[in-house]
Amino acid sequence: MKGLKILYIGDSWLGSCARSLKEAFRRHSDITLDEVNIDLMIPKSKNKFLRIVQCILKRYYLQDLYQEILVRVSIFKPDVIVVYKGGPLEADFIDKLKAMNNFIVNIYPDCSPHAHGQVHKEAVGAYDLIISTKIFHPKIWKEIYGYTNECVFVPQGYDPWFHLKSFPPKDFQFDVVLVATWRQEYGDLMKKVGELLKDKNISVSIGGNGWIEHRDDYPSNWIFAGALHGQSYINWLRCGKICIAPVTQNMIVNGKKQPGDVDSTRTYELAAANCFFIHKKTDFVTKIYDEQSEVPTYETAEDLVKKIQYYLDNDNIRKSMMMAAHMRAVPSYSLDSRVKNILKYINIKNKEK
């Protein structure tokens, strides 16, 4: 695989999984990498007026993106095109690239490829190979999602340049910290936690999109940091003695239940950042971390609160588990390690093609 040429297509903003994986590819000595950054060619805005304008211009932005990809392909002549998730790419364009004798791989990080509209649903089925970060995807790829292309599993990981912190935090601003985009499932969990912690002298902070809009559902003394990206994401997590790591298990798509998450990027990032965390219990997580010595898990809000109180009262146990989880994750759960596995699958399938 010496000198493998990869054209990488994905987002480029600091802290995005797409960027972190791209940099892991770039650090690999046997890879020559070129890139097309979707977010630089198809802008997104929080401003309502600009969102309307961008929606009107979406087809023009998309055609511009397609033209840039075709130019890079013609000049760079990649051995493989790697697309992270795929966002706006359409099945017809993927088929066009394949007709030009390109081998196209999708690194798929989301729980369900059906949850992002019909265009995306069809596009996912057009790739030569799907490398999913979800352990349950390969077994149900055809049965549940209806695809005929091959799907294999390589888990998420931490970015050693971005998430890795060699030393534990020295000072803590909060007892408990959660950083995650608001979802109903997470919102209900933390609402119950707030009720159970009522009148307890425990400080809590929540970061992430969507929480401030639900501020009235939670205790008045809780701190809401809003969206956290880049280095502020890791810095805020390291402000908490205990971090909460939920996963989305209630996945309903078009009124039908589909398999939910068993891990998330937090599963690896928190350990790398030397954070002590309590993870939502799943069979997968209990296989990659020891519950008794590395990462404790919770099943219900009541269970979570009980463990929060226990570990706040036992600093030495908390610190010991944090260090053990860090040692478990570093470097085995890094994106650099994941890239080695990704390349094995790419090499096998590329030779078959």
VOPAGU-2260 file (C-alpha; in pm, 1 decimal, decimal comma):
REM VOPAGU-2260
SITE   aa  ch    i         X         Y         Z
SITE  MET   A    0       0,0       0,0       0,0
SITE  LYS   A    1     306,6     224,5     -35,2
SITE  GLY   A    2     217,2     570,6    -157,5
SITE  LEU   A    3    -162,1     525,6    -148,3
SITE  LYS   A    4    -325,4     840,0    -282,5
SITE  ILE   A    5    -644,7     941,7    -102,6
SITE  LEU   A    6    -882,2    1220,5    -197,9
SITE  TYR   A    7   -1060,9    1301,6     127,3
SITE  ILE   A    8   -1402,3    1472,9     123,7
SITE  GLY   A    9   -1552,2    1604,9     447,8
SITE  ASP   A   10   -1586,5    1900,0     682,4
SITE  SER   A   11   -1283,9    2093,9     800,3
SITE  TRP   A   12   -1389,5    2284,1    1115,2
SITE  LEU   A   13   -1177,4    2234,3    1426,0
SITE  GLY   A   14   -1323,0    1962,0    1643,9
SITE  SER   A   15   -1519,7    1788,4    1368,1
SITE  CYS   A   16   -1475,2    1412,1    1343,5
SITE  ALA   A   17   -1418,2    1450,2     970,4
SITE  ARG   A   18   -1121,5    1681,0    1022,1
SITE  SER   A   19    -972,3    1466,8    1298,3
SITE  LEU   A   20    -984,0    1153,4    1083,6
SITE  LYS   A   21    -840,2    1340,4     786,0
SITE  GLU   A   22    -541,5    1451,6     993,0
SITE  ALA   A   23    -491,4    1092,5    1112,8
SITE  PHE   A   24    -474,3     983,5     748,1
SITE  ARG   A   25    -229,7    1263,9     678,0
SITE  ARG   A   26       0,5    1150,2     959,6
SITE  HIS   A   27      25,6     802,1     807,1
SITE  SER   A   28     362,0     772,4     631,0
SITE  ASP   A   29     228,7     566,4     338,0
SITE  ILE   A   30     -47,8     808,4     238,8
SITE  THR   A   31     -49,0    1105,1       5,3
SITE  LEU   A   32    -363,8    1305,1      73,4
SITE  ASP   A   33    -557,5    1573,9    -107,6
SITE  GLU   A   34    -883,6    1717,5      22,0
SITE  VAL   A   35   -1211,2    1883,2     -65,6
SITE  ASN   A   36   -1375,1    2056,9     231,1
SITE  ILE   A   37   -1753,9    2045,3     209,9
SITE  ASP   A   38   -1815,5    2313,9     472,6
SITE  LEU   A   39   -1596,8    2564,4     286,7
SITE  MET   A   40   -1797,6    2516,3     -32,3
SITE  ILE   A   41   -2149,4    2481,2     107,6
SITE  PRO   A   42   -2183,3    2740,4     386,3
SITE  LYS   A   43   -2413,7    2705,0     685,0
SITE  SER   A   44   -2538,3    2994,6     891,6
SITE  LYS   A   45   -2730,2    3039,6    1215,7
SITE  ASN   A   46   -2886,2    3356,6    1079,2
SITE  LYS   A   47   -3242,5    3286,6     961,3
SITE  PHE   A   48   -3223,7    3514,7     656,2
SITE  LEU   A   49   -2891,6    3367,5     544,0
SITE  ARG   A   50   -3027,2    3014,9     586,6
SITE  ILE   A   51   -3312,6    3100,9     348,8
SITE  VAL   A   52   -3066,6    3244,1      94,7
SITE  GLN   A   53   -2841,9    2939,6     126,3
SITE  CYS   A   54   -3138,4    2706,5      77,3
SITE  ILE   A   55   -3228,9    2888,9    -244,7
SITE  LEU   A   56   -2868,7    2867,7    -365,1
SITE  LYS   A   57   -2810,7    2510,1    -250,2
SITE  ARG   A   58   -2814,8    2357,9    -600,2
SITE  TYR   A   59   -2554,2    2609,9    -719,0
SITE  TYR   A   60   -2333,2    2541,8    -416,6
SITE  LEU   A   61   -2368,1    2169,2    -480,6
SITE  GLN   A   62   -2273,4    2198,9    -846,1
SITE  ASP   A   63   -1969,5    2401,2    -742,5
SITE  LEU   A   64   -1872,0    2127,1    -496,3
SITE  TYR   A   65   -1915,6    1858,8    -762,8
SITE  GLN   A   66   -1700,0    2052,1   -1007,7
SITE  GLU   A   67   -1424,6    2091,9    -749,6
SITE  ILE   A   68   -1427,1    1719,0    -675,0
SITE  LEU   A   69   -1407,0    1635,8   -1046,3
SITE  VAL   A   70   -1113,9    1874,1   -1092,2
SITE  ARG   A   71    -927,2    1719,0    -796,8
SITE  VAL   A   72    -993,2    1370,3    -929,3
SITE  SER   A   73    -863,1    1458,2   -1276,7
SITE  ILE   A   74    -545,0    1623,2   -1146,4
SITE  PHE   A   75    -464,8    1417,7    -835,1
SITE  LYS   A   76    -578,9    1079,8    -973,9
SITE  PRO   A   77    -648,6     920,1    -635,3
SITE  ASP   A   78    -632,5     547,2    -567,5
SITE  VAL   A   79    -936,8     585,7    -344,6
SITE  ILE   A   80   -1187,8     858,3    -263,0
SITE  VAL   A   81   -1278,0     866,3     107,4
SITE  VAL   A   82   -1595,8    1052,1     200,9
SITE  TYR   A   83   -1679,8    1123,7     564,4
SITE  LYS   A   84   -2056,6    1070,0     604,3
SITE  GLY   A   85   -2132,4    1232,3     270,1
SITE  GLY   A   86   -2363,0    1513,5     371,9
SITE  PRO   A   87   -2503,6    1664,5      51,6
SITE  LEU   A   88   -2352,6    1419,1    -200,5
SITE  GLU   A   89   -2615,7    1252,2    -418,4
SITE  ALA   A   90   -2625,4     893,4    -546,4
SITE  ASP   A   91   -2610,0    1007,6    -911,0
SITE  PHE   A   92   -2283,6    1192,5    -851,2
SITE  ILE   A   93   -2131,5     896,7    -665,7
SITE  ASP   A   94   -2230,4     673,7    -958,2
SITE  LYS   A   95   -2065,6     921,5   -1194,5
SITE  LEU   A   96   -1739,3     899,8   -1000,3
SITE  LYS   A   97   -1760,0     519,3    -999,8
SITE  ALA   A   98   -1816,0     519,7   -1376,9
SITE  MET   A   99   -1483,5     705,2   -1405,0
SITE  ASN   A  100   -1319,8     399,5   -1240,2
SITE  ASN   A  101   -1290,5     554,5    -892,3
SITE  PHE   A  102   -1309,0     341,0    -578,5
SITE  ILE   A  103   -1525,3     529,4    -326,5
SITE  VAL   A  104   -1542,5     460,3      47,1
SITE  ASN   A  105   -1776,3     620,1     298,2
SITE  ILE   A  106   -1669,4     649,6     661,2
SITE  TYR   A  107   -2013,3     644,0     821,4
SITE  PRO   A  108   -2043,5     784,7    1177,1
SITE  ASP   A  109   -2419,6     814,5    1229,7
SITE  CYS   A  110   -2663,5     579,6    1396,3
SITE  SER   A  111   -2906,5     545,6    1105,3
SITE  PRO   A  112   -2852,0     630,1     736,3
SITE  HIS   A  113   -3229,7     667,4     710,5
SITE  ALA   A  114   -3248,9     961,3     951,0
SITE  HIS   A  115   -3124,2    1236,9     718,1
SITE  GLY   A  116   -3368,8    1242,4     429,5
SITE  GLN   A  117   -3426,4    1044,9     111,0
SITE  VAL   A  118   -3132,1    1193,8     -81,5
SITE  HIS   A  119   -2884,8    1087,0     184,1
SITE  LYS   A  120   -3052,3     748,9     227,9
SITE  GLU   A  121   -3009,0     668,8    -142,9
SITE  ALA   A  122   -2654,2     805,1    -156,1
SITE  VAL   A  123   -2527,5     579,0     122,6
SITE  GLY   A  124   -2622,9     275,6     -83,0
SITE  ALA   A  125   -2416,0     393,6    -382,0
SITE  TYR   A  126   -2067,8     370,1    -226,6
SITE  ASP   A  127   -1834,4      80,4    -302,7
SITE  LEU   A  128   -1768,9      26,5      67,3
SITE  ILE   A  129   -1913,0     157,8     393,3
SITE  ILE   A  130   -1680,5     165,4     694,2
SITE  SER   A  131   -1919,0     226,7     981,5
SITE  THR   A  132   -1832,1     335,7    1334,0
SITE  LYS   A  133   -2131,2     136,3    1462,6
SITE  ILE   A  134   -2063,3    -223,4    1560,7
SITE  PHE   A  135   -2422,1    -329,4    1485,0
SITE  HIS   A  136   -2433,5    -193,8    1127,5
SITE  PRO   A  137   -2263,7    -479,1     933,7
SITE  LYS   A  138   -2507,8    -744,5    1061,2
SITE  ILE   A  139   -2819,3    -543,0     976,4
SITE  TRP   A  140   -2695,9    -339,2     679,0
SITE  LYS   A  141   -2909,3    -533,0     430,6
SITE  GLU   A  142   -3193,7    -651,8     653,8
SITE  ILE   A  143   -3281,0    -323,9     828,4
SITE  TYR   A  144   -3150,0     -58,7     590,0
SITE  GLY   A  145   -3195,6    -243,6     260,0
SITE  TYR   A  146   -2847,8    -184,4     114,5
SITE  THR   A  147   -2649,8    -423,0    -106,0
SITE  ASN   A  148   -2304,5    -262,2     -72,7
SITE  GLU   A  149   -2062,4    -403,2     184,7
SITE  CYS   A  150   -2043,9    -259,2     536,9
SITE  VAL   A  151   -1761,0    -322,7     785,0
SITE  PHE   A  152   -1693,0    -188,4    1134,3
SITE  VAL   A  153   -1412,2      30,9    1266,7
SITE  PRO   A  154   -1496,0     222,4    1586,4
SITE  GLN   A  155   -1460,4     592,5    1651,2
SITE  GLY   A  156   -1152,1     718,2    1830,8
SITE  TYR   A  157    -990,5    1021,6    1986,9
SITE  ASP   A  158    -774,8    1276,8    1806,3
SITE  PRO   A  159    -426,7    1261,1    1966,3
SITE  TRP   A  160    -350,7    1617,4    1858,7
SITE  PHE   A  161    -681,2    1757,4    1980,0
SITE  HIS   A  162    -820,6    1545,6    2265,9
SITE  LEU   A  163    -513,5    1395,3    2426,9
SITE  LYS   A  164    -415,9    1546,1    2763,0
SITE  SER   A  165    -127,0    1375,2    2938,0
SITE  PHE   A  166    -205,0    1506,5    3286,0
SITE  PRO   A  167    -526,8    1515,2    3491,5
SITE  PRO   A  168    -690,5    1854,4    3554,5
SITE  LYS   A  169    -555,7    2042,0    3856,3
SITE  ASP   A  170    -865,4    2244,3    3937,8
SITE  PHE   A  171   -1235,2    2179,0    3898,4
SITE  GLN   A  172   -1506,6    2437,0    3847,7
SITE  PHE   A  173   -1800,1    2194,5    3865,6
SITE  ASP   A  174   -1888,4    1863,3    4026,6
SITE  VAL   A  175   -2069,3    1733,0    3718,1
SITE  VAL   A  176   -2034,0    1824,8    3349,9
SITE  LEU   A  177   -2217,5    1710,9    3038,1
SITE  VAL   A  178   -2135,7    1833,1    2687,4
SITE  ALA   A  179   -2370,7    1701,5    2419,1
SITE  THR   A  180   -2629,1    1834,2    2176,5
SITE  TRP   A  181   -2973,9    1838,7    2337,6
SITE  ARG   A  182   -3194,5    1545,3    2246,2
SITE  GLN   A  183   -3522,2    1451,6    2409,7
SITE  GLU   A  184   -3360,2    1142,3    2555,9
SITE  TYR   A  185   -3076,4    1343,8    2711,2
SITE  GLY   A  186   -3312,1    1619,0    2819,0
SITE  ASP   A  187   -3538,3    1376,3    3005,4
SITE  LEU   A  188   -3237,2    1213,4    3172,9
SITE  MET   A  189   -3097,8    1540,8    3303,6
SITE  LYS   A  190   -3440,7    1665,4    3408,7
SITE  LYS   A  191   -3475,9    1359,5    3630,8
SITE  VAL   A  192   -3117,7    1404,3    3756,0
SITE  GLY   A  193   -3203,2    1762,3    3848,9
SITE  GLU   A  194   -3506,1    1647,4    4047,1
SITE  LEU   A  195   -3302,0    1384,3    4230,6
SITE  LEU   A  196   -3021,5    1629,5    4309,0
SITE  LYS   A  197   -3262,0    1891,7    4441,6
SITE  ASP   A  198   -3132,1    2046,9    4764,5
SITE  LYS   A  199   -2797,9    1868,9    4716,0
SITE  ASN   A  200   -2489,7    2086,2    4717,1
SITE  ILE   A  201   -2368,7    1958,8    4379,4
SITE  SER   A  202   -2273,3    2198,8    4099,7
SITE  VAL   A  203   -2370,8    2103,0    3745,0
SITE  SER   A  204   -2284,8    2248,2    3405,2
SITE  ILE   A  205   -2419,7    2150,7    3064,5
SITE  GLY   A  206   -2271,8    2251,8    2729,1
SITE  GLY   A  207   -2398,1    2190,8    2378,3
SITE  ASN   A  208   -2657,9    2312,9    2131,5
SITE  GLY   A  209   -3023,7    2320,5    2231,5
SITE  TRP   A  210   -3001,0    2316,5    2612,3
SITE  ILE   A  211   -3048,5    2688,1    2673,0
SITE  GLU   A  212   -3386,1    2672,5    2497,2
SITE  HIS   A  213   -3494,9    2421,3    2767,3
SITE  ARG   A  214   -3337,1    2612,7    3054,9
SITE  ASP   A  215   -3659,0    2627,4    3258,2
SITE  ASP   A  216   -3668,9    2246,0    3287,9
SITE  TYR   A  217   -3362,2    2238,8    3511,9
SITE  PRO   A  218   -3249,1    2371,4    3850,4
SITE  SER   A  219   -3187,4    2746,3    3854,2
SITE  ASN   A  220   -2830,8    2706,6    3981,1
SITE  TRP   A  221   -2716,3    2489,3    3690,0
SITE  ILE   A  222   -2478,5    2656,9    3445,1
SITE  PHE   A  223   -2546,0    2630,5    3070,9
SITE  ALA   A  224   -2246,9    2705,5    2850,3
SITE  GLY   A  225   -2413,6    2690,5    2508,3
SITE  ALA   A  226   -2243,9    2539,1    2204,2
SITE  LEU   A  227   -1883,0    2437,1    2264,6
SITE  HIS   A  228   -1648,3    2369,2    1976,7
SITE  GLY   A  229   -1276,2    2341,1    1926,4
SITE  GLN   A  230   -1054,9    2358,0    2231,7
SITE  SER   A  231   -1337,0    2496,2    2447,1
SITE  TYR   A  232   -1508,4    2155,6    2422,1
SITE  ILE   A  233   -1221,3    1973,6    2592,2
SITE  ASN   A  234   -1145,3    2256,1    2833,9
SITE  TRP   A  235   -1504,0    2259,3    2959,2
SITE  LEU   A  236   -1515,4    1882,6    3007,9
SITE  ARG   A  237   -1195,9    1901,3    3213,5
SITE  CYS   A  238   -1366,5    2153,4    3443,5
SITE  GLY   A  239   -1582,2    1876,0    3590,9
SITE  LYS   A  240   -1491,2    1620,0    3854,8
SITE  ILE   A  241   -1738,1    1384,3    3686,9
SITE  CYS   A  242   -1840,8    1382,6    3320,9
SITE  ILE   A  243   -2157,7    1214,5    3199,7
SITE  ALA   A  244   -2138,7    1016,2    2873,7
SITE  PRO   A  245   -2488,4     937,3    2741,2
SITE  VAL   A  246   -2566,2     763,4    2412,7
SITE  THR   A  247   -2872,0     789,1    2190,7
SITE  GLN   A  248   -3061,8     463,8    2234,7
SITE  ASN   A  249   -3413,1     571,3    2134,7
SITE  MET   A  250   -3376,4     588,2    1756,4
SITE  ILE   A  251   -3711,2     636,5    1581,4
SITE  VAL   A  252   -3701,5     693,2    1204,3
SITE  ASN   A  253   -4025,2     754,8    1014,4
SITE  GLY   A  254   -4219,9     614,8    1308,3
SITE  LYS   A  255   -4016,0     293,5    1322,2
SITE  LYS   A  256   -3766,2     195,2    1590,3
SITE  GLN   A  257   -3412,4     132,8    1469,2
SITE  PRO   A  258   -3102,6      25,2    1664,9
SITE  GLY   A  259   -2955,6     296,9    1886,8
SITE  ASP   A  260   -2598,7     381,8    1976,3
SITE  VAL   A  261   -2375,9     168,2    2195,4
SITE  ASP   A  262   -2091,5     420,6    2210,5
SITE  SER   A  263   -2007,1     771,1    2089,1
SITE  THR   A  264   -1699,7     983,1    2024,7
SITE  ARG   A  265   -1714,5    1079,9    2394,5
SITE  THR   A  266   -1647,7     715,6    2482,1
SITE  TYR   A  267   -1288,4     764,5    2364,3
SITE  GLU   A  268   -1233,1    1139,1    2387,4
SITE  LEU   A  269   -1306,1    1160,9    2761,0
SITE  ALA   A  270   -1056,6     889,6    2848,5
SITE  ALA   A  271    -789,0    1047,5    2628,7
SITE  ALA   A  272    -850,8    1387,9    2790,0
SITE  ASN   A  273    -793,9    1244,4    3139,2
SITE  CYS   A  274   -1154,8    1297,7    3244,6
SITE  PHE   A  275   -1334,7    1071,9    3489,8
SITE  PHE   A  276   -1668,9     976,5    3335,6
SITE  ILE   A  277   -1977,5     767,5    3398,1
SITE  HIS   A  278   -2100,4     609,5    3075,0
SITE  LYS   A  279   -2445,2     488,8    2976,9
SITE  LYS   A  280   -2430,4     111,0    3015,5
SITE  THR   A  281   -2410,6     -92,9    2695,5
SITE  ASP   A  282   -2265,0    -435,9    2630,7
SITE  PHE   A  283   -2008,6    -280,4    2397,6
SITE  VAL   A  284   -1879,2     -27,1    2650,4
SITE  THR   A  285   -1840,3    -290,3    2921,3
SITE  LYS   A  286   -1616,9    -485,8    2682,2
SITE  ILE   A  287   -1380,3    -198,5    2604,7
SITE  TYR   A  288   -1357,9     -60,6    2962,4
SITE  ASP   A  289   -1371,5    -238,9    3296,0
SITE  GLU   A  290   -1667,0    -113,0    3501,0
SITE  GLN   A  291   -1497,9    -166,5    3835,9
SITE  SER   A  292   -1156,6     -17,7    3766,6
SITE  GLU   A  293   -1184,5     212,5    3462,4
SITE  VAL   A  294   -1524,5     348,4    3357,2
SITE  PRO   A  295   -1837,3     301,1    3570,4
SITE  THR   A  296   -2171,2     283,8    3391,1
SITE  TYR   A  297   -2529,3     383,6    3469,8
SITE  GLU   A  298   -2862,5     238,0    3359,3
SITE  THR   A  299   -3117,9     489,5    3492,8
SITE  ALA   A  300   -3120,8     845,0    3625,2
SITE  GLU   A  301   -3147,8     706,2    3977,5
SITE  ASP   A  302   -2844,7     485,3    3917,9
SITE  LEU   A  303   -2650,7     778,1    3771,3
SITE  VAL   A  304   -2724,0    1006,1    4068,3
SITE  LYS   A  305   -2626,6     733,8    4314,3
SITE  LYS   A  306   -2292,4     692,6    4139,7
SITE  ILE   A  307   -2235,2    1066,6    4112,7
SITE  GLN   A  308   -2271,0    1097,4    4489,0
SITE  TYR   A  309   -2049,3     795,1    4553,3
SITE  TYR   A  310   -1761,9     908,0    4332,9
SITE  LEU   A  311   -1777,8    1268,5    4454,6
SITE  ASP   A  312   -1724,2    1128,8    4803,9
SITE  ASN   A  313   -1432,5     909,0    4692,9
SITE  ASP   A  314   -1167,3    1122,9    4527,1
SITE  ASN   A  315    -897,6     857,4    4530,6
SITE  ILE   A  316   -1114,2     595,4    4359,8
SITE  ARG   A  317   -1224,0     848,8    4101,0
SITE  LYS   A  318    -865,4     950,6    4024,6
SITE  SER   A  319    -748,5     589,8    4005,9
SITE  MET   A  320   -1021,5     497,3    3758,1
SITE  MET   A  321    -955,3     806,3    3549,2
SITE  MET   A  322    -587,6     715,0    3515,8
SITE  ALA   A  323    -670,9     351,6    3434,8
SITE  ALA   A  324    -920,8     450,0    3162,7
SITE  HIS   A  325    -662,7     687,4    3015,6
SITE  MET   A  326    -403,6     408,8    3002,4
SITE  ARG   A  327    -656,1     176,0    2841,2
SITE  ALA   A  328    -746,4     426,4    2569,9
SITE  VAL   A  329    -402,9     569,6    2490,0
SITE  PRO   A  330    -289,7     493,8    2225,1
SITE  SER   A  331    -513,2     194,5    2139,9
SITE  TYR   A  332    -830,9     397,1    2088,6
SITE  SER   A  333    -669,5     678,2    1888,6
SITE  LEU   A  334    -775,8     766,8    1536,2
SITE  ASP   A  335    -422,9     684,1    1423,2
SITE  SER   A  336    -485,0     326,3    1536,1
SITE  ARG   A  337    -826,2     324,8    1368,7
SITE  VAL   A  338    -672,7     441,1    1039,7
SITE  LYS   A  339    -456,6     127,6    1028,5
SITE  ASN   A  340    -771,9     -86,1    1038,6
SITE  ILE   A  341    -949,7     134,6     785,5
SITE  LEU   A  342    -658,5      96,6     544,7
SITE  LYS   A  343    -671,0    -281,9     574,8
SITE  TYR   A  344   -1031,9    -283,8     452,1
SITE  ILE   A  345    -958,7     -30,4     178,2
SITE  ASN   A  346    -661,8    -231,1      54,6
SITE  ILE   A  347    -858,0    -557,4      44,0
SITE  LYS   A  348   -1157,6    -412,1    -139,2
SITE  ASN   A  349    -948,8    -198,7    -373,1
SITE  LYS   A  350    -757,8    -506,9    -486,8
SITE  GLU   A  351   -1084,6    -693,2    -544,5
SITE  LYS   A  352   -1211,6    -407,0    -754,9
